[in-house]
Amino acid sequence: MNRKILYWIDFFLPHIGGSEIFSASLIPALQERGYEIEIVTSSEVEGFREWDGNSEI
């Protein structure tokens, strides 16, 4: 079974806040359980690079 999740969040790493920290723990846990995750977020802050999903937080 192919399980996919579209995860929509206003801000994501490297922006730091409660939902970003929670998401940084939740997403790898879901991936370990076989889910494929796509993250959709804003791009309001210039100069931040895309998180590759494998880097230490």
N, C-alpha and C positions, 0 to 999 in steps of 0.2 A: 504494500500500500504506500503510495506517494503522498506524504503529508507536508503541506506547505502553509506557511503563515505570512501574511503581510502585516508587518508591525509598524504602525503609524504613531509617531511621537513628534511633538513640536520641536524639541531639541534633542540632540544625542551627543555622545562624546565627540570631541573633548570638552564640550560644555558640561559643567558640573552642577548637579541639582539632585533632588530626591528621586525623581522619576528616571533620570539618566543613570544613577547608580543602581537602582533597582533593575532597570533594563539590562545593564551590563552583567548582572548576575543571572537574570532570567533567560536571556537569549542563548548563552552557552549551555545552560541546563537543558533547554528544549532541543538544541542541536545534538546533544549527547543522547537524547531519546529518539533521534531519527527525524526530527523536523527540519525542513529547509526554510530558512528565514530570509525574507527581504525586508529591509528597513527603509521607510520613507520618512524624511524629516525636512525641516526648513534649511535654507542656506543663507540665512540673514547675516551671519558672522563671517566676514572675509578672512582669509588666511588660514582657515582650518582645513586640514586634509581629510580625505575619506578614511574611515576606520576600516581596516581589512578583516576584522572579526577574529584575528589570531593574536594580536598584540596584547601585551600585558596592560592592564588598566591601572 
